Amino acid sequence: MLERLERQRTYGLVGHSGGGKTSLAEMFLFLSKATDRLGKVEQGNTCLDFEPEEVKRRGSIQPGFAYIQWNKHEHYLVDLPGDLNFSGDIQYLLTSVDSVLFVIDGLEGIKPLSKRIWAEVDKSGLPVLIWVNKVDLERANFEHSYASIQENLGIKTVVLFWPVGSGDDFKGVVNLLDLKFYDFQQKKTLPLPAELKQEVTTLRTSLLEDIAETSEELMEKYLEQGSLNEEELLKGLKSAMAKKELVPVVAGSAWQEQAVGLLLDLINQIFFSPLERPKWQGEDNTSLASDPDGPATAFVCKTMIDPFAGQVSVLRVLAGKIMPDLTLVNAQTGEKEKLNNIFRLQGKERLPVKTELGPGAILGVAKLKNTHTGDTLRVEDSNFVLKLPELPVPVVSYALTAKKQGDEDKIFAAVQKILEEDPTLKLERNPETGDMLLSGMGQLHLETVVEKVKNRYNVDIALELPHIAYRETIKAKAEVQGKYKKQTGGHGQYGDCWIRVEPLPRGGGYEFVDEIVGGVIPKQYIPAVDAGIQEAAAKGFLAGYPVIDFKVTLYDGSYHSVDSSELAFKVAGSLAFKKAMEKCKPILLEPVMKVVITVPDQYMGDVISDISGRRGKVLGSESNAGYTEIQAEVPMAEMLTYAQTLTSMTSGQGIYTMEFAHYAEVPPPLAEKIINENKQE
């Protein structure tokens, strides 16, 4: 198995949406004869984008998994979505691979979204190879794209495939590792044309020097010999990639099959086998070598729901050997899970596996009992639990309502199934407003969930802005009497209390003080007064929102020896509170959120100006490595659609988090509008 693992590559195709990742993956499948038909994204017939929502949008909304064989090497590849709405779990998926093929649009170079996605790749620490795609198209400019890589990503790069021509004149590429020219028209390797020798010599010298500088041993050889052979170059390049000192760049076109075969050969040469990767880091400072003879261990990197076959768990084998009918223990739940059938994934197709698979393999297992994305499966006597990367906090929330009467109960169950697939989604019910809230990475993210629910479970859902949990409070002090007297045929009802109501500082909550002396109100009735006040406060006074941050002192009253009861004093307390609210200058409060926004420096002014326009208060900002982190407090009502605005304002490069900070007074004109709207409802 060791020899086989040495020729195994597990990698992710990463890049911004529209750069050509899926088209490149489809060409990999076609060239390797894993499929006999070349799928086209624009025709909606690709192997990897098979969900109805993907076909409709002509883009990936979930990762695609595939297995190919190329020149005696096995490749497990993962095509990651390039839209930030669908890449919230990118760190889980990057954990499942050993290398990254980063795809860039040769027409535009590094786009704003590319920088965001690159930051996630950089965080993973994985070695990267950059493919500049679409060099065959009109307006393509490899040199511009290459310059944008260096300028925007802050990395040291080396060119391995130098394009000869561009657009319609894209003739071929020179492989600077072996100094061979591959001619696209003749589809074969030719001697280096004389007119290219001077330029290629300069490029080759630069490549040699850049690689030699990463190793004292190589530098000594280079100075002694004046050159390095291909084996030495590859060894030095792989070492530099592992240390993140160099990122190689190659050029070609996925659509026209230009240099794609050469790219697959290069992946065989410089991408890392599972045996070469660093040890896996576990919780409690444990580690695990990627060893086929180690304890069988796998990581659930993705969960997919098949409407017909049920749940499919996608596993990355970390160590040991995985085979059909193997029983592993879920480290998170302690439950045993039997892998009845294992299979490789080829888009939506399943390739049954009857033999054992070692580290680096990505496989599917159906119908595990209680296993979810992020779980570690291991042999019973192991104590290893993979340390998971942090996932981003959802930034957009919408309320879910049924379009069809009677479907209300179906919504929660249907959406809950979608949540199994996507750990970045969150579903909860707000007990105060009654809203069923779905939170995710963007509006498009949530709209796609709604589409899936309709397609799979025939439940039609509308997305609406959630209700704001306003509060009410008081600004003045008042003393009032609450008296309840009712005479009926038998015993009557009598309760009489005097209360003093006064404001507390923001966050002070509710305080009840008993100052009754001389038994003017018997002790058994005092809690009833308190209960009546709290019940009335919960229903609000201005607009039906709970009243907070006030103190009530019960200081006088009277009772009737026959007609008084707990109910009478509860009603008296409620009446007293309502009277007090009329005199205590009630106001409306709104939730204010603490917001942390991170944007490229050039957008800082626009973002701060926008925050001010949202009645926000900027608390401070800090700039680092071209990005500014802005801390602010903004009313929640102004943040409901902020994700779309920030995306538009920063060309997709801005991110933010927010959490509740405190309640603050709503400006009078706005408060009046809210109160009137609530009265109408």
JOLIN-V393441 format. One record per backbone hydrogen bond with DSSP energy under -1.0 kcal/mol. CO is the residue of the C=O (numbers start at 0). NH is the residue of the N-H. E is the energy in kcal/mol with one decimal. If there is no record, write none. Layout:
BEGIN
co:CO nh:NH e:E
co:CO nh:NH e:E
END
This chain:
BEGIN
co:0 nh:4 e:-2.7
co:1 nh:5 e:-1.9
co:4 nh:7 e:-1.7
co:6 nh:73 e:-2.1
co:8 nh:75 e:-3.1
co:9 nh:97 e:-2.7
co:10 nh:77 e:-1.9
co:11 nh:100 e:-3.1
co:12 nh:79 e:-2.2
co:13 nh:102 e:-3.2
co:15 nh:18 e:-1.7
co:19 nh:23 e:-2.1
co:20 nh:24 e:-2.6
co:21 nh:25 e:-2.6
co:22 nh:26 e:-1.9
co:23 nh:27 e:-2.1
co:24 nh:28 e:-2.2
co:25 nh:29 e:-2.2
co:26 nh:30 e:-3.0
co:27 nh:31 e:-2.0
co:28 nh:33 e:-2.1
co:28 nh:34 e:-1.5
co:29 nh:32 e:-1.2
co:39 nh:44 e:-1.6
co:40 nh:43 e:-1.3
co:50 nh:54 e:-2.4
co:51 nh:55 e:-2.2
co:52 nh:56 e:-2.0
co:53 nh:57 e:-1.5
co:53 nh:58 e:-1.4
co:63 nh:78 e:-3.2
co:64 nh:346 e:-2.7
co:65 nh:76 e:-2.2
co:67 nh:74 e:-3.2
co:69 nh:72 e:-1.2
co:72 nh:69 e:-2.7
co:73 nh:8 e:-2.9
co:74 nh:67 e:-2.3
co:75 nh:10 e:-2.2
co:76 nh:65 e:-2.1
co:77 nh:12 e:-3.2
co:78 nh:63 e:-2.2
co:81 nh:16 e:-1.3
co:82 nh:85 e:-2.1
co:86 nh:89 e:-1.6
co:88 nh:92 e:-1.7
co:89 nh:93 e:-2.7
co:90 nh:94 e:-1.6
co:93 nh:96 e:-1.3
co:98 nh:11 e:-1.9
co:99 nh:128 e:-2.5
co:100 nh:13 e:-2.3
co:101 nh:130 e:-2.8
co:103 nh:132 e:-3.1
co:104 nh:108 e:-2.6
co:105 nh:140 e:-1.9
co:110 nh:114 e:-1.3
co:111 nh:115 e:-1.2
co:112 nh:116 e:-2.3
co:113 nh:117 e:-2.9
co:114 nh:118 e:-2.0
co:115 nh:119 e:-1.1
co:116 nh:120 e:-2.0
co:117 nh:121 e:-3.3
co:118 nh:122 e:-1.8
co:119 nh:123 e:-1.3
co:126 nh:99 e:-2.0
co:128 nh:101 e:-2.5
co:129 nh:249 e:-2.6
co:130 nh:103 e:-2.7
co:131 nh:251 e:-2.0
co:132 nh:105 e:-1.7
co:133 nh:136 e:-1.6
co:134 nh:166 e:-2.5
co:136 nh:139 e:-1.9
co:140 nh:144 e:-2.3
co:141 nh:145 e:-3.1
co:142 nh:146 e:-2.3
co:143 nh:147 e:-2.2
co:144 nh:148 e:-1.6
co:145 nh:149 e:-1.8
co:146 nh:150 e:-2.4
co:147 nh:151 e:-2.4
co:148 nh:152 e:-2.3
co:155 nh:246 e:-1.9
co:157 nh:248 e:-2.6
co:159 nh:175 e:-3.0
co:161 nh:173 e:-2.6
co:163 nh:170 e:-2.3
co:163 nh:171 e:-1.1
co:165 nh:168 e:-1.9
co:166 nh:169 e:-1.7
co:168 nh:170 e:-1.2
co:170 nh:183 e:-2.7
co:171 nh:163 e:-3.3
co:172 nh:181 e:-2.9
co:173 nh:161 e:-2.6
co:174 nh:178 e:-1.8
co:174 nh:179 e:-1.0
co:179 nh:174 e:-2.9
co:180 nh:189 e:-3.4
co:181 nh:172 e:-1.4
co:182 nh:186 e:-1.2
co:182 nh:187 e:-1.2
co:187 nh:182 e:-2.4
co:189 nh:180 e:-1.7
co:192 nh:195 e:-1.6
co:193 nh:196 e:-1.0
co:195 nh:199 e:-3.0
co:196 nh:200 e:-2.5
co:197 nh:201 e:-1.7
co:198 nh:202 e:-2.1
co:199 nh:203 e:-3.1
co:200 nh:204 e:-2.2
co:201 nh:205 e:-2.0
co:202 nh:206 e:-2.3
co:203 nh:207 e:-2.6
co:204 nh:208 e:-2.4
co:205 nh:209 e:-2.4
co:206 nh:210 e:-2.3
co:207 nh:211 e:-2.6
co:208 nh:212 e:-2.1
co:210 nh:213 e:-1.3
co:211 nh:214 e:-1.7
co:214 nh:218 e:-2.4
co:215 nh:219 e:-2.4
co:216 nh:220 e:-2.0
co:217 nh:221 e:-2.8
co:218 nh:222 e:-2.5
co:219 nh:223 e:-2.2
co:220 nh:224 e:-3.4
co:221 nh:225 e:-2.5
co:228 nh:232 e:-2.4
co:229 nh:233 e:-2.6
co:230 nh:234 e:-2.2
co:231 nh:235 e:-2.5
co:232 nh:236 e:-2.8
co:233 nh:237 e:-2.5
co:234 nh:238 e:-1.9
co:235 nh:239 e:-2.3
co:236 nh:240 e:-2.5
co:237 nh:241 e:-2.3
co:238 nh:242 e:-1.4
co:239 nh:244 e:-2.9
co:240 nh:243 e:-1.3
co:246 nh:157 e:-1.5
co:247 nh:129 e:-2.7
co:248 nh:159 e:-2.9
co:248 nh:160 e:-1.0
co:249 nh:131 e:-3.1
co:251 nh:134 e:-1.7
co:252 nh:257 e:-2.2
co:257 nh:252 e:-2.2
co:258 nh:262 e:-1.9
co:259 nh:263 e:-2.1
co:260 nh:264 e:-2.1
co:261 nh:265 e:-2.4
co:262 nh:266 e:-2.5
co:263 nh:267 e:-1.9
co:264 nh:268 e:-1.5
co:265 nh:269 e:-3.0
co:266 nh:270 e:-1.8
co:272 nh:275 e:-1.6
co:279 nh:287 e:-1.8
co:280 nh:386 e:-2.4
co:282 nh:285 e:-1.2
co:285 nh:281 e:-3.0
co:287 nh:279 e:-3.1
co:288 nh:290 e:-2.2
co:290 nh:293 e:-1.8
co:290 nh:319 e:-3.1
co:295 nh:378 e:-1.1
co:296 nh:317 e:-2.4
co:296 nh:318 e:-1.5
co:297 nh:376 e:-2.9
co:298 nh:300 e:-1.1
co:298 nh:315 e:-2.4
co:299 nh:373 e:-3.2
co:301 nh:313 e:-3.1
co:303 nh:311 e:-3.3
co:305 nh:309 e:-2.8
co:309 nh:305 e:-3.2
co:310 nh:366 e:-2.8
co:311 nh:303 e:-2.8
co:312 nh:364 e:-2.1
co:313 nh:300 e:-1.7
co:313 nh:301 e:-1.2
co:314 nh:362 e:-2.3
co:315 nh:298 e:-2.4
co:316 nh:359 e:-2.6
co:318 nh:296 e:-2.3
co:321 nh:356 e:-3.0
co:322 nh:325 e:-1.6
co:325 nh:338 e:-3.2
co:327 nh:336 e:-3.6
co:328 nh:377 e:-2.2
co:329 nh:333 e:-3.2
co:334 nh:329 e:-3.2
co:336 nh:327 e:-2.7
co:337 nh:339 e:-1.6
co:338 nh:324 e:-3.5
co:341 nh:352 e:-2.2
co:342 nh:363 e:-3.7
co:343 nh:350 e:-3.1
co:345 nh:348 e:-1.9
co:348 nh:345 e:-2.5
co:350 nh:343 e:-2.7
co:356 nh:321 e:-3.1
co:357 nh:360 e:-1.7
co:360 nh:316 e:-2.7
co:362 nh:314 e:-3.2
co:363 nh:342 e:-1.8
co:364 nh:312 e:-3.2
co:371 nh:374 e:-2.0
co:374 nh:299 e:-2.6
co:375 nh:330 e:-3.1
co:376 nh:297 e:-2.9
co:377 nh:328 e:-3.7
co:378 nh:381 e:-1.8
co:384 nh:282 e:-2.5
co:395 nh:439 e:-2.4
co:397 nh:437 e:-2.8
co:398 nh:463 e:-2.5
co:400 nh:461 e:-3.1
co:403 nh:406 e:-2.0
co:406 nh:410 e:-1.3
co:409 nh:413 e:-2.4
co:410 nh:414 e:-2.8
co:411 nh:415 e:-2.2
co:412 nh:416 e:-1.1
co:413 nh:417 e:-1.2
co:414 nh:418 e:-1.9
co:417 nh:420 e:-1.5
co:421 nh:424 e:-1.5
co:425 nh:438 e:-3.0
co:427 nh:436 e:-3.2
co:429 nh:433 e:-2.7
co:434 nh:429 e:-2.9
co:435 nh:399 e:-2.8
co:436 nh:427 e:-2.2
co:437 nh:397 e:-2.2
co:438 nh:425 e:-2.0
co:439 nh:394 e:-1.9
co:439 nh:395 e:-2.1
co:441 nh:445 e:-1.8
co:442 nh:446 e:-2.6
co:443 nh:447 e:-2.1
co:444 nh:448 e:-1.4
co:445 nh:449 e:-2.0
co:446 nh:450 e:-2.0
co:447 nh:451 e:-2.6
co:448 nh:452 e:-2.5
co:449 nh:453 e:-2.0
co:450 nh:454 e:-2.7
co:451 nh:455 e:-3.0
co:452 nh:456 e:-2.3
co:452 nh:458 e:-1.0
co:453 nh:457 e:-1.2
co:459 nh:402 e:-2.3
co:461 nh:400 e:-2.0
co:463 nh:398 e:-3.6
co:467 nh:469 e:-1.8
co:470 nh:588 e:-4.1
co:471 nh:547 e:-3.0
co:472 nh:586 e:-2.5
co:477 nh:500 e:-3.0
co:479 nh:498 e:-2.5
co:481 nh:496 e:-2.3
co:483 nh:494 e:-2.3
co:485 nh:492 e:-3.1
co:492 nh:485 e:-2.8
co:494 nh:483 e:-3.4
co:495 nh:557 e:-1.5
co:496 nh:481 e:-3.2
co:497 nh:554 e:-1.9
co:497 nh:555 e:-1.2
co:498 nh:479 e:-2.2
co:499 nh:552 e:-2.5
co:500 nh:477 e:-2.4
co:501 nh:550 e:-3.1
co:504 nh:507 e:-2.5
co:508 nh:549 e:-1.9
co:510 nh:551 e:-3.0
co:512 nh:553 e:-2.8
co:521 nh:524 e:-1.9
co:524 nh:528 e:-1.4
co:525 nh:529 e:-1.9
co:526 nh:530 e:-2.5
co:527 nh:531 e:-2.3
co:528 nh:532 e:-2.1
co:529 nh:533 e:-2.4
co:530 nh:534 e:-2.3
co:531 nh:535 e:-2.0
co:532 nh:536 e:-2.6
co:533 nh:537 e:-2.0
co:536 nh:546 e:-2.2
co:545 nh:471 e:-2.7
co:548 nh:503 e:-2.2
co:549 nh:510 e:-1.7
co:550 nh:501 e:-2.3
co:551 nh:512 e:-2.9
co:552 nh:499 e:-2.5
co:553 nh:514 e:-2.9
co:555 nh:497 e:-2.9
co:557 nh:495 e:-1.1
co:559 nh:563 e:-1.6
co:562 nh:493 e:-1.3
co:564 nh:568 e:-1.9
co:565 nh:569 e:-2.2
co:566 nh:570 e:-2.3
co:567 nh:571 e:-2.2
co:568 nh:572 e:-2.4
co:569 nh:573 e:-1.9
co:570 nh:574 e:-2.6
co:571 nh:575 e:-2.5
co:572 nh:576 e:-2.2
co:573 nh:577 e:-2.0
co:574 nh:578 e:-2.0
co:575 nh:579 e:-2.4
co:576 nh:580 e:-2.2
co:577 nh:581 e:-1.0
co:579 nh:582 e:-1.3
co:579 nh:583 e:-1.5
co:583 nh:474 e:-2.1
co:583 nh:475 e:-2.1
co:586 nh:472 e:-2.1
co:587 nh:665 e:-2.8
co:588 nh:470 e:-2.2
co:589 nh:663 e:-2.2
co:590 nh:635 e:-3.0
co:591 nh:660 e:-2.7
co:591 nh:661 e:-1.5
co:592 nh:633 e:-2.2
co:593 nh:658 e:-1.9
co:594 nh:631 e:-2.6
co:595 nh:656 e:-1.9
co:596 nh:629 e:-3.5
co:597 nh:654 e:-2.1
co:598 nh:627 e:-3.5
co:599 nh:602 e:-2.2
co:600 nh:603 e:-1.6
co:602 nh:606 e:-2.3
co:603 nh:607 e:-2.6
co:604 nh:608 e:-2.2
co:605 nh:609 e:-2.2
co:606 nh:610 e:-2.4
co:607 nh:611 e:-2.1
co:608 nh:612 e:-1.7
co:610 nh:615 e:-2.3
co:611 nh:614 e:-1.5
co:616 nh:632 e:-2.4
co:619 nh:630 e:-2.9
co:621 nh:628 e:-3.2
co:623 nh:626 e:-1.9
co:625 nh:600 e:-2.6
co:626 nh:623 e:-3.3
co:627 nh:598 e:-2.3
co:628 nh:621 e:-2.0
co:629 nh:596 e:-2.8
co:630 nh:618 e:-2.9
co:630 nh:619 e:-1.5
co:631 nh:594 e:-3.2
co:632 nh:616 e:-2.8
co:633 nh:592 e:-3.1
co:634 nh:637 e:-1.5
co:635 nh:638 e:-2.0
co:638 nh:641 e:-1.3
co:640 nh:644 e:-1.2
co:641 nh:645 e:-3.1
co:642 nh:646 e:-2.2
co:643 nh:647 e:-2.2
co:644 nh:648 e:-2.8
co:645 nh:649 e:-2.0
co:646 nh:651 e:-2.5
co:649 nh:652 e:-1.7
co:654 nh:597 e:-2.9
co:656 nh:595 e:-2.5
co:658 nh:593 e:-3.4
co:661 nh:591 e:-3.3
co:663 nh:589 e:-3.0
co:666 nh:670 e:-2.8
co:667 nh:671 e:-2.7
co:668 nh:672 e:-1.6
co:669 nh:673 e:-2.3
co:670 nh:674 e:-2.7
co:671 nh:675 e:-2.3
co:672 nh:676 e:-2.3
co:673 nh:677 e:-2.2
co:674 nh:678 e:-2.1
co:675 nh:679 e:-2.0
co:676 nh:680 e:-2.0
END
